[in-house]
Amino acid sequence: MGKVVEFTRVPGSQTSKPNADGGAAKPLWRHAVGEVLRVERLGQERILTEVAAAAGVSPQYLSEIERGRKEPSSEVLGSVAEALELDLVDIVQRVGTLLGERRERERRTAEHRELLRIETSFAFRAGELAPFDVDAQHALAALPDAAFGDAATNAYLLAA
């Protein structure tokens, strides 16, 4: 058997910087463009070398664009779009839609986490209060029991 060599991350090769509040990293334009181009190419069942030749770029460069490693100029992007039988505006619209969907998904996830944080802050262990039963439809039911330990089985509602 061969030896496994682990590659370390190159300093400065972060995909994007975290938010000021420490939240998830924002997607970069070049990543979204690359994803749109790759999805379109694969949807057309075309190989990288074929599209690269039609666009007048090297397969290596097109691969780097698709992986989000290189940000193409508008001329190159236009050539690749034309090779995929698209207009540049089609690519831009798809990228905008993709980024908008990601932003909405992140917003919903953040709202869900905040709701869980607020709801769990009201739950606590006390013998004199009525037990707080979490039915299957409640947001807290999605959390594993390990998240709260023994307190999950003895949770009580302080306020609703």
Rosetta constraint file for C-alpha pairs under 8 A:
AtomPair CA 9 CA 13 HARMONIC 7.06 0.50
AtomPair CA 15 CA 25 HARMONIC 7.95 0.50
AtomPair CA 15 CA 27 HARMONIC 7.52 0.50
AtomPair CA 15 CA 28 HARMONIC 7.12 0.50
AtomPair CA 16 CA 25 HARMONIC 5.70 0.50
AtomPair CA 16 CA 26 HARMONIC 6.14 0.50
AtomPair CA 16 CA 27 HARMONIC 6.47 0.50
AtomPair CA 16 CA 28 HARMONIC 6.32 0.50
AtomPair CA 17 CA 25 HARMONIC 5.51 0.50
AtomPair CA 17 CA 26 HARMONIC 6.98 0.50
AtomPair CA 18 CA 22 HARMONIC 5.81 0.50
AtomPair CA 18 CA 23 HARMONIC 5.99 0.50
AtomPair CA 18 CA 24 HARMONIC 5.69 0.50
AtomPair CA 18 CA 25 HARMONIC 4.17 0.50
AtomPair CA 18 CA 26 HARMONIC 6.84 0.50
AtomPair CA 19 CA 23 HARMONIC 5.09 0.50
AtomPair CA 19 CA 24 HARMONIC 6.39 0.50
AtomPair CA 19 CA 25 HARMONIC 6.03 0.50
AtomPair CA 19 CA 26 HARMONIC 7.26 0.50
AtomPair CA 27 CA 31 HARMONIC 6.83 0.50
AtomPair CA 27 CA 32 HARMONIC 7.25 0.50
AtomPair CA 27 CA 99 HARMONIC 7.61 0.50
AtomPair CA 28 CA 32 HARMONIC 6.62 0.50
AtomPair CA 29 CA 33 HARMONIC 6.13 0.50
AtomPair CA 29 CA 95 HARMONIC 7.90 0.50
AtomPair CA 30 CA 34 HARMONIC 6.02 0.50
AtomPair CA 30 CA 65 HARMONIC 7.29 0.50
AtomPair CA 30 CA 68 HARMONIC 5.02 0.50
AtomPair CA 30 CA 69 HARMONIC 7.35 0.50
AtomPair CA 30 CA 70 HARMONIC 6.87 0.50
AtomPair CA 30 CA 71 HARMONIC 5.22 0.50
AtomPair CA 30 CA 72 HARMONIC 7.86 0.50
AtomPair CA 31 CA 35 HARMONIC 6.14 0.50
AtomPair CA 31 CA 66 HARMONIC 7.48 0.50
AtomPair CA 31 CA 67 HARMONIC 6.70 0.50
AtomPair CA 31 CA 68 HARMONIC 4.11 0.50
AtomPair CA 31 CA 69 HARMONIC 7.56 0.50
AtomPair CA 32 CA 36 HARMONIC 6.18 0.50
AtomPair CA 32 CA 68 HARMONIC 7.45 0.50
AtomPair CA 32 CA 95 HARMONIC 5.76 0.50
AtomPair CA 32 CA 98 HARMONIC 7.08 0.50
AtomPair CA 32 CA 99 HARMONIC 7.11 0.50
AtomPair CA 33 CA 37 HARMONIC 6.18 0.50
AtomPair CA 33 CA 65 HARMONIC 7.79 0.50
AtomPair CA 33 CA 66 HARMONIC 7.25 0.50
AtomPair CA 33 CA 68 HARMONIC 7.40 0.50
AtomPair CA 33 CA 91 HARMONIC 7.41 0.50
AtomPair CA 33 CA 92 HARMONIC 7.95 0.50
AtomPair CA 33 CA 95 HARMONIC 5.92 0.50
AtomPair CA 34 CA 38 HARMONIC 6.07 0.50
AtomPair CA 34 CA 65 HARMONIC 5.34 0.50
AtomPair CA 34 CA 66 HARMONIC 3.59 0.50
AtomPair CA 34 CA 67 HARMONIC 5.68 0.50
AtomPair CA 34 CA 68 HARMONIC 5.26 0.50
AtomPair CA 35 CA 39 HARMONIC 6.04 0.50
AtomPair CA 35 CA 66 HARMONIC 5.94 0.50
AtomPair CA 35 CA 67 HARMONIC 7.18 0.50
AtomPair CA 35 CA 68 HARMONIC 7.63 0.50
AtomPair CA 36 CA 40 HARMONIC 6.14 0.50
AtomPair CA 36 CA 91 HARMONIC 7.07 0.50
AtomPair CA 36 CA 94 HARMONIC 6.76 0.50
AtomPair CA 36 CA 95 HARMONIC 6.46 0.50
AtomPair CA 37 CA 41 HARMONIC 6.09 0.50
AtomPair CA 37 CA 66 HARMONIC 6.24 0.50
AtomPair CA 37 CA 81 HARMONIC 7.90 0.50
AtomPair CA 37 CA 91 HARMONIC 7.67 0.50
AtomPair CA 38 CA 42 HARMONIC 6.03 0.50
AtomPair CA 38 CA 66 HARMONIC 5.64 0.50
AtomPair CA 39 CA 43 HARMONIC 5.88 0.50
AtomPair CA 40 CA 44 HARMONIC 6.24 0.50
AtomPair CA 40 CA 84 HARMONIC 7.43 0.50
AtomPair CA 41 CA 45 HARMONIC 6.31 0.50
AtomPair CA 41 CA 46 HARMONIC 5.64 0.50
AtomPair CA 41 CA 47 HARMONIC 7.35 0.50
AtomPair CA 41 CA 48 HARMONIC 7.75 0.50
AtomPair CA 41 CA 51 HARMONIC 7.72 0.50
AtomPair CA 41 CA 84 HARMONIC 6.79 0.50
AtomPair CA 42 CA 46 HARMONIC 5.96 0.50
AtomPair CA 42 CA 47 HARMONIC 7.52 0.50
AtomPair CA 46 CA 50 HARMONIC 6.73 0.50
AtomPair CA 46 CA 51 HARMONIC 7.01 0.50
AtomPair CA 47 CA 51 HARMONIC 6.64 0.50
AtomPair CA 48 CA 52 HARMONIC 6.01 0.50
AtomPair CA 48 CA 59 HARMONIC 6.09 0.50
AtomPair CA 48 CA 62 HARMONIC 7.36 0.50
AtomPair CA 48 CA 63 HARMONIC 7.25 0.50
AtomPair CA 49 CA 53 HARMONIC 6.00 0.50
AtomPair CA 49 CA 58 HARMONIC 7.73 0.50
AtomPair CA 49 CA 59 HARMONIC 5.18 0.50
AtomPair CA 50 CA 54 HARMONIC 6.32 0.50
AtomPair CA 51 CA 55 HARMONIC 6.08 0.50
AtomPair CA 51 CA 80 HARMONIC 7.19 0.50
AtomPair CA 51 CA 83 HARMONIC 5.90 0.50
AtomPair CA 51 CA 84 HARMONIC 6.94 0.50
AtomPair CA 52 CA 56 HARMONIC 5.98 0.50
AtomPair CA 52 CA 57 HARMONIC 5.14 0.50
AtomPair CA 52 CA 58 HARMONIC 5.73 0.50
AtomPair CA 52 CA 59 HARMONIC 5.19 0.50
AtomPair CA 52 CA 62 HARMONIC 6.19 0.50
AtomPair CA 52 CA 80 HARMONIC 7.31 0.50
AtomPair CA 52 CA 83 HARMONIC 7.88 0.50
AtomPair CA 53 CA 57 HARMONIC 6.23 0.50
AtomPair CA 53 CA 58 HARMONIC 6.99 0.50
AtomPair CA 53 CA 59 HARMONIC 7.52 0.50
AtomPair CA 54 CA 80 HARMONIC 7.75 0.50
AtomPair CA 54 CA 83 HARMONIC 5.32 0.50
AtomPair CA 55 CA 76 HARMONIC 7.62 0.50
AtomPair CA 55 CA 79 HARMONIC 4.87 0.50
AtomPair CA 55 CA 80 HARMONIC 4.92 0.50
AtomPair CA 55 CA 82 HARMONIC 7.18 0.50
AtomPair CA 55 CA 83 HARMONIC 5.21 0.50
AtomPair CA 56 CA 79 HARMONIC 7.33 0.50
AtomPair CA 57 CA 61 HARMONIC 6.62 0.50
AtomPair CA 57 CA 62 HARMONIC 6.75 0.50
AtomPair CA 57 CA 76 HARMONIC 7.80 0.50
AtomPair CA 58 CA 62 HARMONIC 6.35 0.50
AtomPair CA 59 CA 63 HARMONIC 6.00 0.50
AtomPair CA 60 CA 64 HARMONIC 6.25 0.50
AtomPair CA 61 CA 65 HARMONIC 6.25 0.50
AtomPair CA 61 CA 70 HARMONIC 7.72 0.50
AtomPair CA 62 CA 66 HARMONIC 6.17 0.50
AtomPair CA 63 CA 67 HARMONIC 6.18 0.50
AtomPair CA 64 CA 68 HARMONIC 6.19 0.50
AtomPair CA 64 CA 69 HARMONIC 5.06 0.50
AtomPair CA 64 CA 70 HARMONIC 5.55 0.50
AtomPair CA 65 CA 69 HARMONIC 5.84 0.50
AtomPair CA 65 CA 70 HARMONIC 4.87 0.50
AtomPair CA 65 CA 71 HARMONIC 6.26 0.50
AtomPair CA 65 CA 72 HARMONIC 6.69 0.50
AtomPair CA 72 CA 76 HARMONIC 5.78 0.50
AtomPair CA 72 CA 77 HARMONIC 5.82 0.50
AtomPair CA 73 CA 77 HARMONIC 6.08 0.50
AtomPair CA 74 CA 78 HARMONIC 5.91 0.50
AtomPair CA 75 CA 79 HARMONIC 6.22 0.50
AtomPair CA 76 CA 80 HARMONIC 6.18 0.50
AtomPair CA 77 CA 81 HARMONIC 6.05 0.50
AtomPair CA 77 CA 88 HARMONIC 7.24 0.50
AtomPair CA 78 CA 82 HARMONIC 6.08 0.50
AtomPair CA 78 CA 87 HARMONIC 7.28 0.50
AtomPair CA 78 CA 88 HARMONIC 5.43 0.50
AtomPair CA 79 CA 83 HARMONIC 6.12 0.50
AtomPair CA 80 CA 84 HARMONIC 6.24 0.50
AtomPair CA 81 CA 85 HARMONIC 6.21 0.50
AtomPair CA 81 CA 86 HARMONIC 4.93 0.50
AtomPair CA 81 CA 87 HARMONIC 5.86 0.50
AtomPair CA 81 CA 88 HARMONIC 5.87 0.50
AtomPair CA 81 CA 91 HARMONIC 7.00 0.50
AtomPair CA 82 CA 86 HARMONIC 5.27 0.50
AtomPair CA 82 CA 87 HARMONIC 6.24 0.50
AtomPair CA 82 CA 88 HARMONIC 7.69 0.50
AtomPair CA 86 CA 90 HARMONIC 6.23 0.50
AtomPair CA 86 CA 91 HARMONIC 7.38 0.50
AtomPair CA 87 CA 91 HARMONIC 6.91 0.50
AtomPair CA 88 CA 92 HARMONIC 6.37 0.50
AtomPair CA 89 CA 93 HARMONIC 6.01 0.50
AtomPair CA 90 CA 94 HARMONIC 6.17 0.50
AtomPair CA 91 CA 95 HARMONIC 6.14 0.50
AtomPair CA 92 CA 96 HARMONIC 6.13 0.50
AtomPair CA 93 CA 97 HARMONIC 6.13 0.50
AtomPair CA 94 CA 98 HARMONIC 6.06 0.50
AtomPair CA 95 CA 99 HARMONIC 6.13 0.50
AtomPair CA 96 CA 100 HARMONIC 5.99 0.50
AtomPair CA 97 CA 101 HARMONIC 6.10 0.50
AtomPair CA 98 CA 102 HARMONIC 6.30 0.50
AtomPair CA 99 CA 103 HARMONIC 6.14 0.50
AtomPair CA 100 CA 104 HARMONIC 6.19 0.50
AtomPair CA 101 CA 105 HARMONIC 6.13 0.50
AtomPair CA 102 CA 106 HARMONIC 6.10 0.50
AtomPair CA 103 CA 107 HARMONIC 6.10 0.50
AtomPair CA 104 CA 108 HARMONIC 6.21 0.50
AtomPair CA 105 CA 109 HARMONIC 6.14 0.50
AtomPair CA 106 CA 110 HARMONIC 6.08 0.50
AtomPair CA 107 CA 111 HARMONIC 6.17 0.50
AtomPair CA 108 CA 112 HARMONIC 6.09 0.50
AtomPair CA 109 CA 113 HARMONIC 6.19 0.50
AtomPair CA 110 CA 114 HARMONIC 6.14 0.50
AtomPair CA 111 CA 115 HARMONIC 6.11 0.50
AtomPair CA 112 CA 116 HARMONIC 6.21 0.50
AtomPair CA 113 CA 117 HARMONIC 6.08 0.50
AtomPair CA 114 CA 118 HARMONIC 6.14 0.50
AtomPair CA 115 CA 119 HARMONIC 6.04 0.50
AtomPair CA 116 CA 120 HARMONIC 5.89 0.50
AtomPair CA 116 CA 139 HARMONIC 6.84 0.50
AtomPair CA 116 CA 140 HARMONIC 6.59 0.50
AtomPair CA 117 CA 121 HARMONIC 6.11 0.50
AtomPair CA 118 CA 122 HARMONIC 6.75 0.50
AtomPair CA 119 CA 123 HARMONIC 6.73 0.50
AtomPair CA 119 CA 140 HARMONIC 7.99 0.50
AtomPair CA 120 CA 124 HARMONIC 7.88 0.50
AtomPair CA 120 CA 140 HARMONIC 7.90 0.50
AtomPair CA 122 CA 157 HARMONIC 5.93 0.50
AtomPair CA 122 CA 158 HARMONIC 5.31 0.50
AtomPair CA 122 CA 159 HARMONIC 6.16 0.50
AtomPair CA 122 CA 160 HARMONIC 7.74 0.50
AtomPair CA 123 CA 132 HARMONIC 7.47 0.50
AtomPair CA 123 CA 155 HARMONIC 5.68 0.50
AtomPair CA 123 CA 156 HARMONIC 5.07 0.50
AtomPair CA 123 CA 157 HARMONIC 4.72 0.50
AtomPair CA 123 CA 158 HARMONIC 6.04 0.50
AtomPair CA 124 CA 151 HARMONIC 7.59 0.50
AtomPair CA 124 CA 155 HARMONIC 5.40 0.50
AtomPair CA 124 CA 156 HARMONIC 5.24 0.50
AtomPair CA 124 CA 157 HARMONIC 6.73 0.50
AtomPair CA 124 CA 158 HARMONIC 7.23 0.50
AtomPair CA 125 CA 151 HARMONIC 6.78 0.50
AtomPair CA 125 CA 154 HARMONIC 6.19 0.50
AtomPair CA 125 CA 155 HARMONIC 5.46 0.50
AtomPair CA 125 CA 156 HARMONIC 5.77 0.50
AtomPair CA 126 CA 156 HARMONIC 6.76 0.50
AtomPair CA 129 CA 156 HARMONIC 6.53 0.50
AtomPair CA 129 CA 157 HARMONIC 7.43 0.50
AtomPair CA 129 CA 158 HARMONIC 7.52 0.50
AtomPair CA 130 CA 156 HARMONIC 6.25 0.50
AtomPair CA 130 CA 157 HARMONIC 7.00 0.50
AtomPair CA 131 CA 154 HARMONIC 7.27 0.50
AtomPair CA 131 CA 155 HARMONIC 6.42 0.50
AtomPair CA 131 CA 156 HARMONIC 4.57 0.50
AtomPair CA 131 CA 157 HARMONIC 6.60 0.50
AtomPair CA 132 CA 155 HARMONIC 5.69 0.50
AtomPair CA 132 CA 156 HARMONIC 4.31 0.50
AtomPair CA 132 CA 157 HARMONIC 4.96 0.50
AtomPair CA 133 CA 155 HARMONIC 7.70 0.50
AtomPair CA 133 CA 156 HARMONIC 7.80 0.50
AtomPair CA 134 CA 138 HARMONIC 6.13 0.50
AtomPair CA 134 CA 140 HARMONIC 6.76 0.50
AtomPair CA 134 CA 141 HARMONIC 6.15 0.50
AtomPair CA 135 CA 141 HARMONIC 6.73 0.50
AtomPair CA 136 CA 141 HARMONIC 5.65 0.50
AtomPair CA 137 CA 141 HARMONIC 6.97 0.50
AtomPair CA 138 CA 142 HARMONIC 7.62 0.50
AtomPair CA 139 CA 143 HARMONIC 7.79 0.50
AtomPair CA 143 CA 147 HARMONIC 6.66 0.50
AtomPair CA 144 CA 148 HARMONIC 7.96 0.50
AtomPair CA 145 CA 149 HARMONIC 6.08 0.50
AtomPair CA 145 CA 152 HARMONIC 6.19 0.50
AtomPair CA 147 CA 152 HARMONIC 7.99 0.50
AtomPair CA 148 CA 152 HARMONIC 5.12 0.50
AtomPair CA 150 CA 154 HARMONIC 6.86 0.50
AtomPair CA 151 CA 155 HARMONIC 5.67 0.50
